[in-house]
């Protein structure tokens, strides 16, 4: 299977171009090599999550259906993200240019492109749903849940591959016009924001099950569970599989055309240039690249706007919110502000091939980290102001403490993430992408930070009192900024 070997070579080349020296130095480096190594960490995480959700069947059949619906949406969301990021790397890193010079037919290259997606995480997607379906079938003594989970996993794989190729083709092609960047940004917002519909959709399914099935039994993925009892559910399930396959074919063709044609040519106008230097010029450079990179704008909208709005505001705006729940707003503000720093990674990835021009400059790694941090913070100013205003409106005078905690957590987390990635940059001039840091390493970093805020939340739950929660949040902030200080001192090396 030459196409499979070709996919492995493309995957290895992406890792090599992004990080020439990392290979054997990192204990956590799992990307590269066999198909299992690329997917091992994701398979472990997805399986643990799926097994935990599968035991929801102990609460009854209706809960199992809701859980399977949530896992289905999560499967599609993760699949689209994996494929969209992969196709972006294929285009931006020009990984297909050497392939086009080889005596390989178009058919084999297309199959190799599909297999690259399997290498970079798509092989782990079935483990989001299938383990849960197996456990649900055992607990409920109903084999239809397991069979349904297999079919839902197949539909999710086809759908995520197809949508991933579509997102990748649009994100890589429209780079010159304002309209094109707007379209691409909206596409990325859709891809990154699918996870935010899991809650409302699951609530709708649960309400429908309690009040009588109605049309929900005919809507995928719920239809797969009822396809053995309802002819309409069977028809819609088969139709969704067919449409997912057709979408995969269409998305593959769109991406193939984008990969062959490349970027839109530069407009034919007289060249203008100017030379600026200093901190302001460096920050403006970062902002210009961010504005011209739709994925960066989409990540800012998702992680800095939709994410805090979806977590903080439903609780704070509830008219019947108990007084005791208001005590947890400082801890929520800490977690939301801290988790918003995740998307700063994109400010490194957006450099792409342009990162090589930074190495000749007298820049320390801490300087790069500060520039990325400042640009990221400036980009987020409108959203930070909106979140801050909402905290004050919904929390009253006590919201001042929550506001300070939110701002301190946002700044501390963003700076910490920036310093972490700056210290991980290759020693030699390299093309920066997600492969530079290792996809699994980035996952470990994000998981560690989530666990930290989760433990803070557990601690605040065990210790009653508003003042005590303020103290816990303040101590957590001190820990974050202490880590920032340590990382800053380590970042004094020249890039």
C-alpha positions as CSV (number, residue, x, y, z in Angstrom):
1,X,0.0,0.0,0.0
2,X,2.1,2.9,-1.3
3,X,-0.5,5.5,-0.3
4,X,-0.3,4.4,3.3
5,X,3.5,4.7,3.3
6,X,3.2,8.1,1.6
7,X,0.9,9.3,4.4
8,X,3.4,8.2,7.0
9,X,6.2,10.1,5.2
10,X,4.0,13.2,5.0
11,X,3.3,13.0,8.8
12,X,7.0,12.5,9.6
13,X,8.0,15.4,7.3
14,X,5.5,17.7,9.1
15,X,7.1,16.8,12.4
16,X,10.7,17.2,11.1
17,X,10.1,20.6,9.5
18,X,8.5,22.1,12.6
19,X,11.1,20.8,15.1
20,X,14.4,19.6,13.9
21,X,16.0,18.9,17.3
22,X,13.2,17.6,19.4
23,X,13.1,14.1,18.2
24,X,14.7,12.0,21.0
25,X,15.0,14.6,23.7
26,X,11.4,14.7,24.8
27,X,10.1,11.9,27.0
28,X,6.5,12.9,26.2
29,X,7.0,13.0,22.4
30,X,4.5,10.5,21.0
31,X,3.9,12.1,17.6
32,X,5.8,10.4,14.8
33,X,6.3,6.8,13.9
34,X,3.5,4.3,13.9
35,X,-0.2,4.9,13.7
36,X,-0.6,3.8,17.3
37,X,1.9,6.4,18.5
38,X,0.0,9.2,16.8
39,X,-3.2,8.2,18.4
40,X,-2.2,6.5,21.7
41,X,-2.8,9.5,24.0
42,X,-6.1,10.4,22.4
43,X,-7.3,6.8,22.5
44,X,-6.6,6.7,26.2
45,X,-8.3,10.0,27.0
46,X,-11.4,9.2,24.8
47,X,-11.7,5.7,26.2
48,X,-11.7,6.9,29.8
49,X,-14.3,9.6,29.0
50,X,-16.5,7.2,27.0
51,X,-16.4,4.6,29.8
52,X,-17.4,7.1,32.4
53,X,-20.3,8.3,30.3
54,X,-21.3,4.8,29.5
55,X,-22.0,4.1,33.2
56,X,-24.7,6.7,32.9
57,X,-26.9,3.8,31.7
58,X,-27.3,3.0,35.4
59,X,-29.7,5.9,35.6
60,X,-31.9,4.4,32.9
61,X,-32.5,4.3,29.1
62,X,-33.4,7.9,28.7
63,X,-30.1,9.1,30.3
64,X,-28.2,6.7,28.1
65,X,-29.7,8.3,24.9
66,X,-28.8,11.7,26.2
67,X,-25.3,10.6,27.0
68,X,-24.8,9.0,23.6
69,X,-26.1,12.2,21.9
70,X,-23.5,14.3,23.8
71,X,-20.7,11.9,22.9
72,X,-21.8,12.0,19.2
73,X,-21.5,15.8,19.1
74,X,-18.2,15.6,20.9
75,X,-17.0,13.0,18.4
76,X,-17.9,15.3,15.4
77,X,-16.4,18.4,17.1
78,X,-13.1,16.7,17.8
79,X,-12.9,15.1,14.3
80,X,-13.5,18.5,12.6
81,X,-10.9,20.2,14.7
82,X,-8.3,17.5,14.1
83,X,-8.9,17.5,10.3
84,X,-9.1,21.2,9.9
85,X,-5.8,21.7,11.8
86,X,-4.2,19.0,9.8
87,X,-5.3,20.3,6.4
88,X,-4.1,23.7,7.4
89,X,-0.6,22.3,8.2
90,X,-0.6,20.5,4.8
91,X,-1.2,23.7,3.0
92,X,0.8,26.2,5.0
93,X,3.8,23.9,5.3
94,X,3.6,23.0,1.6
95,X,4.0,19.4,2.4
96,X,2.4,18.3,-0.8
97,X,4.9,20.0,-3.1
98,X,7.5,17.2,-2.9
99,X,4.8,14.6,-3.4
100,X,3.6,16.2,-6.7
101,X,7.1,15.6,-8.1
102,X,7.0,11.9,-7.5
103,X,5.7,9.4,-10.1
104,X,2.5,8.8,-8.1
105,X,-1.0,9.0,-9.5
106,X,-3.6,11.4,-8.2
107,X,-5.7,8.6,-6.8
108,X,-2.9,7.4,-4.5
109,X,-2.1,11.0,-3.4
110,X,-5.8,11.5,-2.4
111,X,-5.9,8.3,-0.5
112,X,-2.7,9.3,1.3
113,X,-4.3,12.6,2.3
114,X,-7.2,10.7,3.8
115,X,-4.8,8.5,5.7
116,X,-2.9,11.4,7.1
117,X,-6.0,12.5,8.9
118,X,-6.2,8.9,10.3
119,X,-2.6,9.2,11.5
120,X,-3.1,12.6,13.2
121,X,-6.0,11.6,15.5
122,X,-9.0,10.4,13.4
123,X,-8.2,6.8,14.3
124,X,-9.0,7.6,17.9
125,X,-12.5,9.0,17.2
126,X,-14.4,5.7,17.5
127,X,-13.2,5.5,21.1
128,X,-15.3,8.5,22.0
129,X,-18.5,6.5,21.4
130,X,-18.0,2.8,21.0
131,X,-16.8,2.0,24.6
132,X,-19.9,3.8,26.0
133,X,-22.2,2.0,23.6
134,X,-20.7,-1.4,24.7
135,X,-21.2,-0.6,28.4
136,X,-24.7,0.7,27.8
137,X,-25.7,-2.4,25.9
138,X,-24.4,-4.6,28.8
139,X,-26.1,-2.6,31.6
140,X,-29.4,-2.2,29.7
141,X,-29.2,-5.7,28.1
142,X,-29.9,-4.1,24.8
143,X,-27.5,-4.8,21.9
144,X,-29.0,-1.9,19.8
145,X,-26.9,0.6,21.8
146,X,-23.6,-1.1,20.8
147,X,-24.6,-1.4,17.1
148,X,-25.9,2.1,17.1
149,X,-22.6,3.4,18.6
150,X,-20.7,1.7,15.8
151,X,-22.8,3.3,13.1
152,X,-22.7,6.7,14.8
153,X,-18.9,6.4,15.0
154,X,-18.8,5.6,11.3
155,X,-21.0,8.6,10.5
156,X,-18.9,10.9,12.8
157,X,-15.7,9.8,11.1
158,X,-17.1,10.4,7.6
159,X,-18.7,13.7,8.6
160,X,-15.6,15.0,10.4
161,X,-13.3,14.1,7.6
162,X,-15.6,15.8,5.1
163,X,-16.2,19.0,7.1
164,X,-12.5,19.1,8.1
165,X,-11.5,19.1,4.4
166,X,-14.0,21.9,3.7
167,X,-12.7,24.0,6.6
168,X,-9.1,23.3,5.6
169,X,-9.7,24.3,2.0
170,X,-11.5,27.5,2.8
171,X,-9.0,28.5,5.6
172,X,-6.0,27.9,3.3
173,X,-7.4,29.6,0.2
174,X,-9.0,32.8,1.2
175,X,-6.2,34.9,2.5
176,X,-6.1,38.2,0.5
177,X,-9.5,39.8,0.5
178,X,-11.5,41.1,3.5
179,X,-14.5,39.2,2.3
180,X,-12.5,36.0,2.0
181,X,-11.0,36.4,5.5
182,X,-14.5,37.0,6.9
183,X,-15.9,33.8,5.3
184,X,-12.9,31.8,6.5
185,X,-13.3,33.2,10.0
186,X,-16.9,32.3,10.2
187,X,-16.0,28.8,9.0
188,X,-13.5,28.5,11.8
189,X,-16.0,29.8,14.4
190,X,-18.4,27.1,13.3
191,X,-15.7,24.4,13.5
192,X,-14.4,25.5,17.0
193,X,-17.9,26.3,18.3
194,X,-19.7,23.0,17.7
195,X,-18.9,22.0,21.3
196,X,-21.1,24.8,22.7
197,X,-24.3,23.2,21.3
198,X,-23.8,20.0,23.2
199,X,-25.6,21.3,26.3
200,X,-28.6,22.8,24.5
201,X,-29.0,19.8,22.2
202,X,-28.7,17.3,25.0
203,X,-31.3,19.3,27.1
204,X,-33.7,19.3,24.1
205,X,-33.3,15.5,23.6
206,X,-33.9,14.9,27.3
207,X,-37.0,17.1,27.4
208,X,-38.3,15.3,24.2
209,X,-37.8,11.9,25.8
210,X,-39.6,12.9,29.0
211,X,-42.6,14.4,27.1
212,X,-42.8,11.8,24.3
213,X,-40.4,11.1,21.5
214,X,-42.0,13.1,18.7
215,X,-39.6,14.0,15.9
216,X,-36.4,13.6,18.0
217,X,-36.5,9.8,17.2
218,X,-36.0,10.6,13.5
219,X,-33.1,13.0,13.9
220,X,-29.5,11.7,13.9
221,X,-27.8,10.6,16.0
222,X,-30.9,9.6,18.1
223,X,-32.4,7.9,15.1
224,X,-29.6,5.3,15.1
225,X,-30.9,4.1,18.5
226,X,-34.5,3.7,17.2
227,X,-33.6,2.5,13.7
228,X,-34.4,-1.2,14.6
229,X,-37.9,-0.3,15.7
230,X,-39.0,2.6,13.5
231,X,-38.8,2.6,9.7
232,X,-38.5,6.4,9.5
233,X,-35.6,6.3,11.9
234,X,-34.0,3.6,9.8
235,X,-34.4,5.7,6.7
236,X,-33.0,8.9,8.2
237,X,-30.1,7.0,9.7
238,X,-29.1,5.5,6.3
239,X,-29.6,8.8,4.6
240,X,-27.3,10.5,7.1
241,X,-24.6,7.9,6.4
242,X,-25.0,8.5,2.7
243,X,-24.9,12.3,3.1
244,X,-21.8,12.0,5.2
245,X,-20.1,10.0,2.6
246,X,-21.1,12.5,-0.2
247,X,-19.8,15.3,2.0
248,X,-16.5,13.5,2.4
249,X,-16.2,13.2,-1.4
250,X,-17.1,16.9,-1.9
251,X,-14.8,18.1,0.8
252,X,-11.9,16.0,-0.6
253,X,-12.4,17.5,-4.0
254,X,-12.5,21.0,-2.6
255,X,-9.3,20.5,-0.6
256,X,-7.6,18.9,-3.5
257,X,-8.3,21.9,-5.7
258,X,-7.0,24.2,-3.0
259,X,-3.9,22.1,-2.5
260,X,-3.1,22.1,-6.2
261,X,-3.9,25.7,-7.0
262,X,-2.4,27.1,-3.8
263,X,-3.0,30.6,-2.4
264,X,-4.8,33.4,-4.3
265,X,-2.2,35.6,-6.1
266,X,-1.1,38.9,-4.6
267,X,-3.0,41.9,-6.1
268,X,-1.1,43.7,-8.9
269,X,-0.4,47.0,-7.3
270,X,2.7,49.1,-6.7
271,X,4.7,47.8,-3.8
272,X,4.9,50.0,-0.7
273,X,7.1,49.3,2.2
274,X,8.4,51.0,5.4
275,X,10.8,50.1,8.1
276,X,9.7,50.4,11.7
277,X,11.3,49.1,14.9
278,X,10.7,49.0,18.6
279,X,8.1,47.5,20.9
280,X,5.1,49.2,19.3
281,X,6.2,48.1,15.8
282,X,6.7,44.5,17.0
283,X,3.3,44.4,18.6
284,X,1.6,45.9,15.5
285,X,3.3,43.2,13.5
286,X,1.8,40.5,15.7
287,X,-1.7,42.1,15.5
288,X,-1.5,42.4,11.7
289,X,-0.7,38.7,11.3
290,X,-3.5,37.8,13.7
291,X,-6.1,39.9,11.9
292,X,-5.0,38.4,8.6
293,X,-5.2,34.8,10.0
294,X,-8.9,33.8,10.3
295,X,-8.1,30.9,12.6
296,X,-6.6,33.3,15.1
297,X,-9.7,35.6,15.0
298,X,-12.0,32.5,15.4
299,X,-10.1,31.2,18.4
300,X,-10.3,34.6,20.1
301,X,-14.1,34.7,19.5
302,X,-14.6,31.2,20.8
303,X,-12.2,31.0,23.8
304,X,-12.4,34.6,24.9
305,X,-16.1,35.3,24.3
306,X,-18.4,32.2,23.8
307,X,-16.5,30.2,26.4
308,X,-16.8,32.6,29.4
309,X,-20.3,33.6,28.3
310,X,-21.5,30.0,28.2
311,X,-20.1,29.2,31.7
312,X,-20.4,32.4,33.7
313,X,-23.5,34.1,32.5
314,X,-26.2,31.3,32.8
315,X,-25.4,31.1,36.5
316,X,-25.0,34.8,37.2
317,X,-28.0,35.9,35.3
318,X,-30.4,33.4,36.8
319,X,-33.1,35.3,38.7
320,X,-33.5,32.6,41.3
321,X,-29.8,31.9,41.8
322,X,-29.3,31.0,45.5
323,X,-27.1,33.3,47.5
324,X,-24.7,30.4,48.3
325,X,-24.1,30.0,44.5
326,X,-22.9,33.6,44.2
327,X,-20.0,32.7,46.5
328,X,-18.5,30.5,43.7
329,X,-18.4,33.3,41.2
330,X,-14.8,34.3,42.1
331,X,-13.7,30.7,41.6
332,X,-15.5,30.5,38.3
333,X,-13.9,33.8,37.3
334,X,-10.5,32.3,38.1
335,X,-11.1,29.2,36.0
336,X,-12.6,31.1,33.0
337,X,-9.9,33.7,32.9
338,X,-7.2,31.0,33.2
339,X,-8.7,28.7,30.6
340,X,-8.9,31.6,28.1
341,X,-5.1,31.6,27.8
342,X,-5.2,28.3,25.9
343,X,-5.7,30.0,22.5
344,X,-2.4,31.9,22.8
345,X,-0.8,28.9,21.2
346,X,-2.3,30.1,17.9
347,X,-0.1,33.2,18.1
348,X,2.9,31.0,17.8
349,X,1.4,28.7,15.1
350,X,0.5,31.7,12.9
351,X,4.1,32.5,12.4
352,X,4.5,29.5,10.1
353,X,7.4,29.9,7.7
354,X,7.9,33.5,8.9
355,X,9.3,32.3,12.2
356,X,12.6,31.7,10.5
357,X,13.1,35.5,10.1
358,X,13.0,35.9,13.9
359,X,16.1,33.9,14.7
360,X,18.7,36.4,13.3
361,X,17.2,39.1,15.6
362,X,18.6,39.7,19.1
363,X,15.6,38.2,20.7
364,X,15.5,36.2,23.9
365,X,12.8,33.6,24.4
366,X,11.2,35.7,27.1
367,X,11.1,38.7,24.6
368,X,9.1,36.5,22.2
369,X,6.8,35.4,25.0
370,X,6.1,39.0,26.1
371,X,5.4,40.1,22.5
372,X,3.0,37.3,22.0
373,X,1.4,37.9,25.4
374,X,0.9,41.7,24.7
375,X,-0.5,41.1,21.2
376,X,-2.9,38.4,22.6
377,X,-4.0,40.7,25.4
378,X,-4.6,43.7,23.0
379,X,-6.6,41.5,20.7
380,X,-8.8,40.4,23.6
381,X,-9.4,43.9,25.1
382,X,-13.0,44.3,23.7
383,X,-13.9,40.8,25.0
384,X,-12.2,41.3,28.4
385,X,-14.2,44.5,28.8
386,X,-17.5,42.8,28.0
387,X,-16.9,39.9,30.4
388,X,-15.7,42.4,33.1
389,X,-18.8,44.5,32.7
390,X,-21.1,41.5,32.9
391,X,-19.4,40.3,36.1
392,X,-20.0,43.7,37.7
393,X,-23.6,43.9,36.5
394,X,-24.6,40.4,37.7
395,X,-22.5,40.2,40.9
396,X,-23.0,43.6,42.4
397,X,-20.4,45.1,44.7
398,X,-18.9,41.7,45.3
399,X,-18.2,41.5,41.6
400,X,-15.1,43.8,42.1
401,X,-13.2,40.9,43.7
402,X,-14.3,38.5,41.0
403,X,-13.3,41.1,38.3
404,X,-9.8,41.5,39.8
405,X,-9.5,37.7,40.0
406,X,-10.7,37.3,36.4
407,X,-8.2,39.8,35.0
408,X,-5.3,38.5,37.1
409,X,-6.1,34.9,36.1
410,X,-6.4,35.8,32.4
411,X,-3.1,37.7,32.4
412,X,-1.3,35.1,34.4
413,X,-2.5,32.2,32.4
414,X,-1.8,33.9,29.0
415,X,1.7,34.8,30.1
416,X,2.3,31.3,31.5
417,X,1.2,29.6,28.2
418,X,3.3,32.1,26.2
419,X,6.4,31.4,28.3
420,X,5.9,27.6,28.1
421,X,5.7,27.6,24.3
422,X,8.6,30.1,24.0
423,X,10.9,27.8,26.1
424,X,9.9,24.9,23.9
425,X,10.8,26.6,20.6
426,X,13.5,24.9,18.5
427,X,17.1,26.1,18.7
428,X,17.5,26.3,14.9
429,X,15.4,28.3,12.5
430,X,12.2,26.3,11.9
431,X,8.7,26.5,10.6
432,X,6.4,26.9,13.6
433,X,3.2,24.9,13.6
434,X,1.3,22.6,16.0
435,X,3.9,20.0,15.3
436,X,6.6,22.2,16.7
437,X,5.4,21.6,20.2
438,X,3.9,18.1,19.7
439,X,0.2,17.7,19.6
440,X,0.1,15.3,22.5
441,X,2.4,17.6,24.6
442,X,0.0,20.5,24.0
443,X,-2.8,18.2,25.1
444,X,-0.9,17.3,28.3
445,X,-0.3,21.0,29.0
446,X,-4.0,21.9,28.6
447,X,-5.1,18.9,30.6
448,X,-2.8,19.8,33.4
449,X,-4.1,23.4,33.6
450,X,-7.7,22.1,33.5
451,X,-7.0,19.7,36.4
452,X,-5.4,22.7,38.4
453,X,-8.6,24.8,38.1
454,X,-10.8,21.7,38.8
455,X,-8.9,21.0,42.0
456,X,-9.3,24.7,43.0
457,X,-13.0,24.4,42.5
458,X,-13.2,21.2,44.6
459,X,-11.2,22.9,47.4
460,X,-13.5,25.9,47.3
461,X,-16.5,23.6,47.5
462,X,-15.1,21.9,50.6
463,X,-14.4,25.2,52.4
464,X,-17.5,27.3,52.9
465,X,-17.6,31.1,53.0
466,X,-17.2,33.9,50.4
467,X,-14.0,35.3,52.1
468,X,-12.4,31.8,52.1
469,X,-13.1,31.4,48.4
470,X,-11.5,34.8,47.8
471,X,-8.4,33.6,49.7
472,X,-8.3,30.3,47.8
473,X,-8.5,32.2,44.5
474,X,-5.8,34.7,45.6
475,X,-3.5,31.8,46.5
476,X,-4.1,30.2,43.2
477,X,-3.3,33.4,41.4
478,X,0.0,33.7,43.4
479,X,0.9,30.1,42.3
480,X,0.2,31.0,38.6
481,X,2.4,34.2,38.8
482,X,5.1,32.3,40.6
483,X,5.3,29.8,37.8
484,X,5.4,32.8,35.4
485,X,8.4,34.2,37.2
486,X,10.3,30.8,37.1
487,X,9.5,30.4,33.4
488,X,10.6,34.0,32.6
489,X,13.9,33.4,34.2
490,X,14.4,30.3,32.1
491,X,13.5,32.2,29.0
492,X,16.6,34.4,29.1
493,X,18.3,32.3,26.4
494,X,18.6,33.8,23.0
495,X,16.1,32.5,20.4
